Amino acid sequence: MPHDGLVRGITFGAGAAIGCGFSLWLQRRRRSRLPRPSECPAGGVAGEGKLSSHHQAVWVFFGNHLANLDFYNATMTDGDASRQLTISYPARLKASAGFMRAWGHQSESAIGAQTASIPAFVGAGSERAHDLVGVIVPFGDAGLVDPRIADSLAAVPFAGNFDWLGWTDPPAELREVRVLALDVAKLRSPNYAMPILQSHVDVLVTGALRHGEAFAAEWLGQIQFWSIAPPPSAPRAPRRAVKNFLVGFGSIIQTASRAGSDPSAVDAAPCRIAREWGYVREWNFQAATAQICALGLRRTRPGERGATINGVLFPAPDDLAAFDARENGYARVEVDRKHVELLGWHELPEDAKVFCYVPYAAAVVAKYGDDPATGLPRCSGAAPPWGLRPDEAPGLGLVGPSVDFPILQTYVDVCVSGCLEHGEAFAREFLRTTFLWSCFWLNEREVARRPWLHQKSYVKIDQLLREEVPAHFAHRKLESEYAVYLAA
């Protein structure tokens, strides 16, 4: 019959439409049965105890290119996340210890056809010895020290031989530091076949700049064999004095994420904010630009006991205007020192002030608009906009994850990997004291079906999520699966 094809097409189309409609109905029905977002329990949640992970077994002084921890992690760890270094403290090795630093390390098998700079032992009391700045790096286990450098480590008592340049005093347990150095007899001057490479200088300077320009200038001024003459009198880097500190409670717990915003903010201390401060960490900041739900802080409700908030405390500049501009849409709220507990060996300076950024609700930011003088939202910084009502205060009116503003797995990865820098117990506490975990959770890792290609810690991260937030982790969706949520 001439119309058979048309009839079959109409029948097929109707069947497909019915099937699609049924699929969407079924998906809506399934969504109605999903677990509700997690809430802070009425009795509250409190983390307890110090971190055993901050009792280090070995402290190593790097006065060469390995002080750049990005370079160290790229070349010395073979991609093993458990061996990567994230924490270093600026220090000065005194001349009395008997070391110099020079362009003199030549080893084609180890570093190729170039001459690298390295500390060398010349003997206590030698006229050739001089002060040299570098970084002291904590290793949690002696077995984590790379065997390629283990034989070149010289044990030096800390007391009397080092100036600690970090913002906090050194740990009381620090008795000995192992200095990576060569014997001076092994040094060889640069030549045409084994030159100083600019790329090597770039690695040195980039690493040193993490601790400030004065630190980098002193470092460069202390390297001999730029020419045959001894180095000129190098400028001295002062010990860092800090009066303002910020608390990172989400993605900037991770050193790399924090340094991406402020390269000098690498020296951080794990901390815990008491629940008496009056805020709870939740997935509640719907970021319109990225269309994601990020972490924010909510004010506790009347009668709610709340939860502690673990994170990191890191130095901030005296003038916080630049931070306020970067954290626009957030209020800078001071945290009373009595609510701040440091979980390692660090101690706050007596006159320190501690701040945390708390988001305003998106509707409040939109209502008060931008300041014509700065171009930034009036809802930014320490001072609230004129006319702000009590029910519009930061930490109120925030909205949790939704189908359009999901939790992103890559954001979770940054947060949890940052916590793992301070140990598994710290990461588990983070997960247990974070709320509004939701089934609107998108796994958009790069090549998410083969996560090991781009997220080396995915096994540990997923294990922790599976154990600590099982009900919602079970509903995490790949992008292709999440598209059904959007259609429904």
Order of alpha helices (4+ residues) and beta strands (2+ residues): alpha-beta-alpha-beta-beta-alpha-beta-beta-alpha-beta-beta-beta-beta-alpha-alpha-beta-beta-alpha-beta-beta-beta-beta-alpha-beta-beta-beta-alpha-beta-alpha-alpha-beta-beta-alpha-alpha-beta-alpha
